[in-house]
Amino acid sequence: MAEPKKKIRIGDLLIQNEVITEDQLMTALSEQKKTGRKLGRALIELGYVEEDKLLNLLSQQLDIPFVQLRHYQFNQDLVKKLPETHARRFRAIVLDEQQGELLVGMTDPMDLMAFDEIGRVVNQPVRLAVVRESELLNTLDLVYRRTDEISSLAVELDSELEDDGFDLAELTATGDDSDAPVVKLLQSIFEDAVQARASDIHIEPDESVVRIRQRIDGILQEQVMKETRINAAVVLRLKLMSGLNISEKRVPQDGRFNIKVKSRSIDVRLSTMPTQYGESVVMRLLDQTEGSLSMDKIGMPAKILERFKIAVTRPHGMVLVTGPTGSGKTTTLYGALTELNKPEVKIITAEDPVEYRLPRITQVQVNPKVGLTFSTVLRACLRQDPDIVLIGEMRDQETAEIGLRAAMTGHMVMSTLHTNDAIGSAMRLIDMGAEPYLVASSLQGVLAQRLIRRVCPDCASAYHPTEQERIWLNNMVKDGSDIPETFTHGGGCYQCSNTGYKGRVGIYEWLEMDENILSSLRRADADGFADAARQSKYYEPLEMCALKYAKEGITTLDEVFRVSASLDEYNVAFDEDELDFLELDD
């Protein structure tokens, strides 16, 4: 087994190269004794040396490569030669294999004990490289996915269920049952989902398989398991955790519970649905550790953010946020509430369900089963002397009219509406039965939004749009000007699970009421309202906001095409062959 060529204490190395002083070394050694951290980490945290400078020095001194993991293409089979527990313990990862020798990246290549142990575990000669600790920790979450572990636990659980007379309630009993196969399986599923930044987990039984799907950056990724019997045990366990009726399998049920995953507090909203092959479960994961974002951190364009802030800080009126499910409406409204949440302001919310708990704010969860609807809560909360009222969703005429009248009588009312764009929202309220004069007198502005995927920064590259894409762009911007020669897309890497995308960003359009818009609104003139809205000073369609992000390299043209509401009107201009590039995800 190869060993580091030179052995030298890191403190002496840094002093010899005049990177730190003797006094700084003594301070770092004192800090090391208090915290138990590595000396190198202590020096970095104290600000005495930059991490890259330290790692470059180690690379030169030990004659080993310095590898940047963000852009590294990993071999999954090689990575798994070092078990995850050892990788995290020793801050190491297998990078490459040449002539039977493994290249292992370590954050501290001078840790000889760890070096010897790694060699023993992999049972091969080891050659070292040095890597950044922050990059390594992020990479470990990505490369050590729990798919194999989930599959093996599913097999283990299935074998326990082979006996038809086995009592599922016994298998899923509460108490000290952390070793039960179903518990370990669910724990692995949740840990994998959190590592992969999933927003939802779907567990779906089929005739011959059980599918576990995770929604990552708005797109579902699937793992299929043949052990169909495990579905009943998993669903039963989840029902117990959610406090649901375990004997009722004929009707849908909703519940929630909280779990700790990797020191993060995850609130899980659960929904069951009876299907032909058993109960299907969908879970929304809400990270309570992060809390709600402030308005400045949501990612709203500065011009729209300024106007939106002005609208929500007015003493009365109604502001609507519109978009499909999962478009970030709740995040935007919570951001606004965080901004408005002051001791002198009374805020009451009616939500279904309450997603994040906010201090000082009175949050009410609606419960239609007992008659606690949005309209009922809204009537009651107006007698609670509120300054600001948030209605989770405008669902019916009664809720809309109460909300509009509240906005007219000195309250700021915020709510959501399911429409495709800002222009359709005001008319939607009228279609629901609200009086045009009420809408015109109360509505201050409408914010429409979507979420689109960001290009992964680690595999991003420039490309030239195809002829068909150029046709679409020319139709979109009309005059064909201001269209760059190149756009950006992702090639796929480990950092983004080979999708080419990592994370999402919001696109927005803001419609603010002016006299021309209000005049059309009072007449319930839909065409006149739409024309006036398009000429509004602050209005810019969603697709133009998306295109602006594509021009800046934040997203791809494919994402612009996927979310653009105006795409349909252009479809008639092209034949099917021309539109192959415009495949939309519903």
C-alpha positions in Angstrom: 0.0 0.0 0.0 1.3 3.4 -1.0 1.8 6.0 1.7 2.1 9.8 1.7 5.7 10.6 0.5 6.4 13.1 3.2 5.4 13.3 6.8 5.3 16.8 8.3 3.2 18.5 10.8 0.8 20.9 9.2 1.6 23.7 11.6 5.3 23.5 10.8 4.5 23.4 7.1 2.5 26.6 7.3 5.1 28.5 9.4 7.9 27.4 7.0 6.0 28.8 4.1 5.2 32.0 6.1 1.5 31.5 5.8 0.9 31.8 9.5 2.8 33.1 12.5 3.9 31.2 15.7 1.3 33.1 17.7 -1.5 32.2 15.3 -0.5 28.5 15.5 -0.6 28.6 19.3 -4.1 30.2 19.2 -5.2 27.5 16.7 -3.8 24.7 18.8 -5.6 26.1 21.8 -8.9 26.3 19.8 -8.3 22.7 18.6 -8.1 21.4 22.2 -11.4 23.1 23.1 -13.4 22.0 20.0 -11.7 18.7 19.1 -11.5 19.8 15.4 -8.6 19.1 13.1 -5.8 21.8 13.2 -6.3 22.7 9.6 -10.1 23.3 10.1 -9.4 25.4 13.2 -6.9 27.5 11.2 -9.4 28.0 8.4 -12.3 28.9 10.8 -10.1 31.4 12.6 -9.4 33.1 9.3 -5.6 32.5 9.5 -5.4 30.7 6.2 -7.6 30.2 3.2 -8.8 26.7 2.5 -7.5 26.6 -1.1 -4.1 28.0 -0.1 -3.8 25.3 2.6 -4.8 22.5 0.3 -2.5 23.7 -2.5 0.4 23.7 0.0 -0.5 20.1 1.1 -0.7 19.1 -2.5 2.8 20.4 -3.3 4.4 19.2 -0.1 3.0 15.7 -0.3 3.2 15.5 -4.1 -0.4 14.5 -4.4 -3.1 16.0 -6.7 -5.6 18.6 -5.6 -9.0 17.5 -7.0 -12.1 19.8 -7.3 -15.1 17.6 -6.8 -17.7 19.9 -8.2 -16.8 19.0 -11.8 -15.6 15.4 -11.2 -17.3 12.5 -13.0 -17.6 9.7 -10.5 -17.8 6.0 -11.1 -20.5 4.6 -8.8 -19.0 1.2 -8.5 -15.7 2.6 -7.4 -17.3 5.0 -4.9 -19.1 2.1 -3.2 -15.8 0.3 -2.5 -15.5 2.6 0.5 -18.7 2.3 2.6 -20.6 5.5 3.4 -19.9 5.3 7.1 -16.1 5.2 6.5 -16.3 7.9 3.9 -18.1 10.3 6.3 -15.9 9.3 9.3 -12.6 9.8 7.5 -13.8 12.6 5.1 -12.8 10.5 2.1 -14.1 9.4 -1.3 -12.8 7.0 -4.0 -12.1 8.9 -7.2 -10.4 6.6 -9.7 -8.6 3.2 -10.1 -5.4 2.7 -12.2 -3.6 -0.6 -12.4 -5.3 -1.9 -9.3 -4.5 1.2 -7.2 -7.3 3.4 -5.9 -7.1 7.2 -5.9 -8.8 8.4 -2.8 -9.6 12.0 -2.1 -9.2 13.1 1.6 -9.8 16.5 3.3 -6.8 15.7 5.6 -4.3 13.6 3.7 -1.9 13.8 6.7 -4.2 11.6 8.8 -2.2 8.4 8.7 -4.5 6.5 10.9 -7.4 7.2 8.5 -5.2 6.4 5.5 -4.3 3.0 7.0 -7.9 2.2 7.8 -9.1 3.1 4.3 -6.5 0.8 2.8 -7.7 -2.0 5.1 -11.3 -1.5 4.2 -10.9 -1.4 0.4 -8.2 -4.1 0.5 -6.3 -2.4 -2.3 -3.2 -0.1 -2.7 -4.3 3.5 -2.1 -3.0 6.7 -3.6 -4.1 10.0 -2.0 -5.5 13.2 -3.4 -6.6 16.3 -1.4 -10.2 17.7 -1.7 -12.2 20.6 -0.2 -14.2 19.6 2.9 -17.3 21.5 1.8 -17.3 20.0 -1.6 -16.8 16.5 -0.2 -19.7 16.7 2.2 -22.0 17.9 -0.5 -20.8 15.2 -2.9 -21.2 12.4 -0.3 -25.0 13.2 -0.1 -25.2 12.9 -3.9 -23.2 9.8 -4.6 -24.3 7.7 -1.7 -27.9 7.5 -2.7 -30.0 5.0 -0.8 -31.5 3.2 -3.8 -29.6 -0.1 -3.2 -30.3 0.1 0.6 -34.0 0.7 -0.1 -34.2 -2.3 -2.4 -32.5 -4.6 0.0 -34.7 -3.5 2.9 -37.8 -4.0 0.7 -36.6 -7.6 0.1 -36.1 -8.1 3.8 -39.6 -6.7 4.6 -41.1 -8.8 1.9 -39.6 -12.0 3.3 -41.2 -11.2 6.7 -44.6 -10.9 5.0 -44.4 -14.3 3.2 -46.5 -15.9 5.8 -50.1 -15.0 4.9 -51.1 -15.1 8.5 -48.6 -12.5 9.6 -50.1 -9.7 11.7 -49.3 -6.4 10.0 -50.3 -4.5 13.1 -47.6 -6.4 15.1 -45.0 -5.5 12.4 -45.9 -1.8 12.6 -46.6 -1.5 16.3 -45.4 1.6 17.9 -42.8 1.6 20.6 -39.2 0.6 20.5 -39.2 -0.8 17.0 -36.4 0.9 15.3 -35.1 -2.4 14.1 -38.3 -3.4 12.4 -37.8 -3.7 8.6 -40.6 -1.4 7.7 -39.1 1.3 10.0 -35.7 1.0 8.5 -37.2 1.1 5.0 -39.1 4.3 5.6 -36.1 5.9 7.3 -34.0 5.1 4.2 -36.7 6.5 1.9 -36.9 9.8 3.9 -33.1 10.1 4.1 -32.7 9.5 0.4 -35.4 12.1 -0.4 -33.8 14.7 1.8 -30.4 14.1 0.3 -31.8 14.4 -3.2 -33.7 17.6 -2.3 -37.0 16.0 -3.1 -40.2 18.0 -2.4 -42.6 15.1 -2.6 -42.5 11.3 -2.2 -45.0 9.1 -4.1 -45.6 5.5 -3.1 -47.7 3.8 -5.7 -48.8 0.2 -5.9 -49.3 -1.5 -9.3 -50.2 -4.9 -10.4 -46.7 -6.4 -10.2 -44.5 -3.6 -8.7 -44.4 -0.8 -6.2 -43.2 2.5 -7.4 -41.4 5.0 -5.2 -41.1 8.3 -7.0 -39.5 11.5 -5.8 -40.2 15.0 -7.2 -36.9 16.7 -7.5 -36.9 20.3 -9.0 -40.5 19.7 -10.2 -39.7 16.5 -12.1 -40.5 12.9 -10.8 -37.7 10.3 -10.6 -38.7 6.7 -10.2 -37.5 3.6 -8.4 -39.3 0.3 -9.0 -39.5 -2.6 -6.6 -41.1 -6.0 -7.3 -42.1 -6.7 -3.7 -45.7 -5.7 -4.0 -46.6 -7.0 -0.5 -44.6 -4.3 1.2 -47.0 -1.6 0.2 -49.6 -2.5 2.8 -47.1 -2.6 5.6 -45.6 0.8 4.6 -49.0 2.5 4.3 -50.1 1.0 7.6 -46.9 2.4 9.3 -47.4 5.8 7.8 -51.0 5.9 8.9 -49.9 5.1 12.5 -47.4 7.9 12.3 -50.0 10.3 11.0 -52.7 9.3 13.5 -55.1 8.1 10.8 -57.6 5.3 10.9 -55.7 2.1 10.0 -58.8 0.0 9.5 -60.3 2.4 6.8 -58.9 1.6 3.4 -61.9 2.6 1.3 -61.7 6.4 1.5 -58.9 9.0 1.1 -57.3 10.2 4.3 -55.1 13.2 5.1 -52.6 13.6 8.0 -49.2 15.0 9.0 -46.3 14.1 11.2 -42.8 15.4 12.0 -39.6 13.5 11.6 -35.9 14.2 12.2 -33.7 13.5 9.2 -30.0 14.3 9.4 -30.6 16.8 12.2 -33.3 18.5 10.1 -36.8 18.8 11.2 -39.1 17.7 8.4 -42.8 18.2 8.5 -44.6 15.6 6.4 -48.0 16.2 4.9 -49.5 12.8 3.9 -52.4 11.9 1.7 -53.7 8.4 1.0 -55.9 7.3 -1.9 -57.5 3.9 -2.5 -56.6 2.4 -5.8 -57.2 -0.9 -7.7 -54.0 -2.5 -6.3 -54.0 -0.9 -2.8 -53.6 2.5 -1.2 -51.4 5.1 -2.9 -49.6 7.6 -0.7 -48.2 11.0 -1.5 -46.1 12.9 1.0 -45.1 16.6 0.8 -41.8 17.3 2.7 -41.6 20.7 4.4 -38.2 21.6 5.9 -39.1 23.4 9.1 -35.4 24.0 9.8 -35.1 26.5 7.0 -38.2 28.4 8.0 -39.9 30.9 5.6 -37.9 33.1 3.3 -38.0 36.9 3.4 -39.3 38.7 0.4 -35.8 39.8 -0.6 -34.6 36.2 -0.8 -37.5 34.7 -2.9 -35.8 35.7 -6.1 -38.4 38.1 -7.4 -37.1 40.6 -10.0 -36.3 43.9 -8.4 -38.9 46.0 -10.3 -41.7 43.5 -9.5 -40.6 43.1 -5.9 -40.7 46.9 -5.3 -44.3 47.1 -6.6 -45.4 44.0 -4.7 -44.0 45.4 -1.5 -45.9 48.7 -2.0 -49.1 46.8 -2.6 -49.0 44.5 0.4 -48.0 47.3 2.8 -51.1 49.4 2.0 -53.6 49.7 4.8 -56.4 48.0 2.8 -57.1 46.3 -0.4 -56.7 42.8 -1.9 -53.5 41.2 -3.4 -53.8 37.9 -5.2 -51.0 35.4 -6.0 -51.9 33.0 -8.7 -50.3 29.9 -10.3 -50.7 26.1 -10.5 -50.1 23.8 -7.6 -46.4 23.7 -6.6 -45.6 27.1 -8.2 -44.4 28.7 -4.9 -47.5 30.7 -4.1 -47.3 29.8 -0.4 -43.6 30.7 -0.2 -44.3 34.1 -1.7 -47.2 34.8 0.7 -45.2 33.6 3.7 -42.4 35.9 2.6 -44.8 38.8 2.6 -46.2 37.9 6.0 -42.6 37.7 7.4 -42.1 41.2 6.1 -45.3 42.5 7.6 -45.1 40.6 10.9 -44.6 43.3 13.6 -45.8 43.6 17.2 -48.2 46.4 16.2 -49.9 44.4 13.4 -52.5 41.7 13.9 -52.3 39.0 11.3 -54.7 36.1 10.9 -54.4 33.3 8.3 -56.9 30.6 7.1 -54.9 27.8 5.5 -55.5 24.3 4.2 -53.2 23.1 5.6 -50.9 25.3 7.7 -47.5 24.6 6.1 -45.1 26.6 8.3 -45.6 27.9 11.8 -45.0 31.6 12.1 -44.5 33.4 15.4 -47.0 36.1 16.5 -49.4 35.1 13.6 -52.8 33.5 14.4 -52.9 30.6 12.0 -56.2 28.6 11.5 -56.4 25.3 9.6 -59.7 24.9 7.8 -61.6 21.7 8.4 -64.6 21.3 6.0 -65.7 18.1 7.8 -66.8 20.0 10.8 -68.0 23.1 8.9 -64.8 25.1 9.3 -64.5 26.4 5.7 -62.6 29.3 4.4 -65.7 31.5 4.4 -66.5 30.5 8.0 -63.0 31.2 9.3 -63.0 34.5 7.3 -66.2 35.7 8.9 -65.0 34.8 12.4 -61.5 36.3 12.0 -63.0 39.7 11.0 -64.4 39.8 14.5 -60.9 39.3 15.9 -59.8 42.8 14.9 -57.2 41.9 12.3 -55.1 44.3 10.3 -54.0 41.7 7.7 -55.9 38.6 6.6 -54.5 35.7 4.5 -56.9 33.4 2.9 -55.3 30.2 1.7 -57.4 30.0 -1.5 -60.4 31.7 -3.1 -62.5 28.7 -3.8 -66.1 29.9 -4.0 -68.3 33.0 -4.4 -69.0 33.3 -0.7 -65.2 33.4 0.3 -64.5 35.8 -2.6 -67.2 38.3 -1.6 -66.4 38.3 2.1 -62.7 38.8 1.3 -63.4 41.6 -1.1 -65.7 43.4 1.4 -63.1 43.0 4.1 -60.6 44.6 1.7 -63.0 47.5 1.3 -63.5 48.0 5.0 -59.9 48.7 6.1 -58.2 45.3 5.9 -55.3 44.1 3.8 -56.4 40.8 2.3 -54.0 38.4 0.6 -55.0 35.2 -1.1 -54.3 32.7 -3.9 -56.2 31.8 -7.0 -55.7 28.9 -9.5 -55.5 30.7 -12.8 -52.9 30.5 -15.6 -51.9 34.2 -15.6 -52.5 37.5 -13.9 -54.9 38.8 -16.5 -57.3 35.9 -16.0 -57.5 36.3 -12.2 -59.7 39.4 -11.9 -62.2 38.0 -14.4 -62.1 34.7 -12.6 -63.4 36.4 -9.4 -66.3 37.8 -11.5 -67.0 34.4 -13.0 -67.2 33.0 -9.5 -70.1 35.4 -8.8 -68.3 38.4 -7.2 -69.8 41.8 -8.2 -67.6 43.7 -10.7 -67.8 46.9 -8.6 -66.5 44.9 -5.6 -63.5 43.6 -7.5 -62.7 47.0 -9.0 -62.9 48.7 -5.6 -60.8 46.2 -3.7 -58.3 44.6 -6.0 -54.8 46.2 -5.8 -52.7 43.8 -7.9 -52.2 40.3 -9.0 -48.9 38.4 -9.0 -48.7 35.3 -11.3 -45.8 32.9 -10.9 -44.2 29.6 -12.0 -41.1 27.7 -11.0 -38.6 26.8 -13.7 -35.4 24.7 -13.3 -32.0 26.3 -13.1 -29.2 25.1 -15.3 -26.7 23.1 -13.2 -23.6 25.4 -12.8 -21.3 22.4 -12.7 -22.1 21.0 -16.2 -23.4 24.2 -17.9 -22.2 24.8 -21.5 -23.2 27.1 -24.3 -25.1 25.9 -27.4 -26.7 27.4 -30.5 -30.5 27.2 -30.8 -31.9 25.0 -33.6 -33.7 26.5 -36.6 -37.0 25.5 -35.1 -36.2 27.2 -31.8 -35.2 30.3 -33.7 -38.6 30.3 -35.4 -40.3 30.2 -32.0 -38.1 32.9 -30.6 -38.8 35.2 -33.6 -42.5 34.7 -33.2 -42.2 35.5 -29.5 -40.2 38.7 -29.7 -41.8 39.7 -33.1 -39.0 41.7 -34.5 -36.3 39.1 -34.0 -34.0 41.5 -32.2 -32.2 41.0 -29.0 -31.9 37.2 -29.4 -28.4 36.0 -28.5 -26.5 33.7 -30.7 -26.0 31.2 -27.9 -27.9 30.0 -24.9 -27.0 27.7 -22.0 -27.9 24.1 -21.1 -26.5 21.4 -18.8 -24.8 18.3 -20.0 -25.6 16.3 -16.8 -23.3 15.4 -13.9 -23.3 13.9 -10.4 -24.1 17.2 -8.9 -27.5 17.3 -10.7 -28.2 13.5 -11.0 -27.4 13.8 -14.7 -30.5 16.0 -15.4 -28.6 19.1 -16.4 -30.7 21.1 -13.8 -30.1 22.0 -10.2 -32.6 24.0 -8.2 -35.5 26.1 -9.4 -36.1 29.8 -9.8 -39.4 31.7 -9.9 -40.7 33.6 -13.0 -43.2 36.3 -12.3 -45.7 38.7 -13.9 -47.2 41.6 -12.0 -50.5 43.3 -12.9 -51.3 46.5 -11.0 -54.7 48.1 -11.3 -54.8 51.5 -13.1 -57.8 53.6 -14.2 -58.1 51.9 -17.7 -58.0 48.4 -16.2 -60.5 49.3 -13.5 -62.9 50.9 -16.0 -63.0 47.7 -18.0 -63.3 45.7 -14.8 -66.4 47.6 -13.7 -68.0 46.9 -17.0 -67.0 43.2 -16.8 -65.4 43.7 -20.2 -63.0 40.8 -20.5 -61.5 41.8 -23.8 -61.1 45.4 -22.8 -59.6 44.4 -19.5 -57.0 42.1 -21.2 -56.0 44.9 -23.7 -55.7 47.4 -20.9 -53.7 45.0 -18.8 -51.2 44.2 -21.6 -50.5 48.0 -21.9 -50.0 48.4 -18.2 -46.8 50.1 -17.1 -45.5 47.3 -15.0 -46.9 44.3 -16.9 -44.6 41.8 -18.5 -45.8 38.3 -19.5 -44.5 35.2 -17.7 -42.8 33.9 -20.9 -40.8 37.1 -21.3 -39.5 36.8 -17.8 -38.5 33.2 -18.5 -36.9 34.2 -21.7 -34.9 36.9 -19.9 -33.6 34.2 -17.5 -32.7 32.0 -20.5 -30.7 35.0 -22.1 -28.8 35.3 -18.8 -27.9 31.6 -18.8 -30.0 30.9 -15.6 -32.3 28.5 -17.4 -32.7 26.7 -20.8 -34.9 27.4 -23.8 -36.5 24.0 -23.1 -37.8 25.4 -19.7 -39.1 28.5 -21.4 -41.0 26.3 -23.9 -42.2 24.0 -21.1 -43.8 26.8 -19.0 -44.8 29.3 -21.7 -48.5 29.9 -21.7 -48.3 31.5 -25.1 -46.8 28.5 -26.8 -50.2 27.1 -27.8 -50.9 30.1 -30.0 -47.7 29.4 -32.0 -48.3 25.7 -32.4 -50.7 26.3 -35.3 -47.9 27.9 -37.3 -45.7 24.8 -37.3 -46.2 21.3 -38.5 -45.6 18.3 -36.2 -42.0 17.8 -37.4 -41.1 21.4 -36.5 -42.7 21.1 -33.1 -40.7 18.0 -32.0 -38.5 20.3 -29.9 -41.5 21.7 -28.1 -42.4 18.8 -25.9 -44.3 20.1 -22.9 -44.4 18.5 -19.4 -47.9 18.7 -18.0 
